[in-house]
């Protein structure tokens, strides 16, 4: 496609061409004249006596050059009620023999061999075009697969980048950015659909001495242990987060208020049951937890503020305790 092709194989004998010339009408076209356009109804076919004709396909993306003794436009007779599949333009000054339906019927009756030769040539051309189309479709299919593979890889890379942007590297929990996004979404659902929503805020007691005495690597071990507790304690639909140094939280969609106190207590006990930070010492961490249900219509700041006040109530009351309020 896009390059000139000149078919030099004789389509018809000189005797056949003489018979066609005697039967058909003559047409002279100067250089550049349009003989027919793509989409027009075909009612005749053309035989080149002198000159060259350019057939232009597919909006000008491909073309074919024909010269004596080629013919074109024969699909008008092969297919009937046929619309032109190309635009034919005189590449040079051309002289053409034009056959209409009446002339073709006459030749079929008196010299059927001519019509047979035309049909045979047409079938070869159509078969070649079909094979070219199949090859083109195969090439386009390979290109499409490569494009889809590229898009898939790009999406996977974006998914990984987005996941990393929403994940705490140390614990594997979601981070504060993710919590803010999920809170807004779940609060919208609560306001529009009447879904329930709860939040737990957790602060570790006695964590600072761990870092001060044994260093941040030991503190990281404790944070990972607590992160595992948050991952294992909730339902699959619950969303655990590490939102600060030793601060954790959990969003609980579609949770009844009656479940809240028990979940808070389960988390508190699980943290309390962790082994000493260093086996030969009694240094442990515990958790203070504040939890509450979302009240439809309140803002994110109001929702968090109520949970935060409950957390600090647990701190004031001696730490290592859970305070729940609906």
Buried (B, 14 or more C-beta within 10 A) or exposed (E): EEEEEEEEEBBBEEEBBEBBBEBBEEBEBEEEEEBBEBEEEBEBBBBBBEBBBBBBBEEEEBBBBBBBBBBBBBBBBBEEEBEBBBBBBBBBBBBBBBBBEEBBEEBEEEBEEBBEBBEEBBEEBEEEEEEEEEEEEEEEEEEEEEEEEEEEEEEEEEEEEEEEEBBBEEBBBBBBBBBEEBBEEBBEBBBEEEBBBBBBBBBBBBBEEBBEEBEEEBBBEBBBBBBBBBEEBBEEEBBBBBBEEBBBBBBBBBBEBEEBBEBBBBBBBBBEEBEEBEEEEEBBBBBBBBBBBBEEEBEEEEBBEBBBBBBBBBBEEEBBBBBBBE
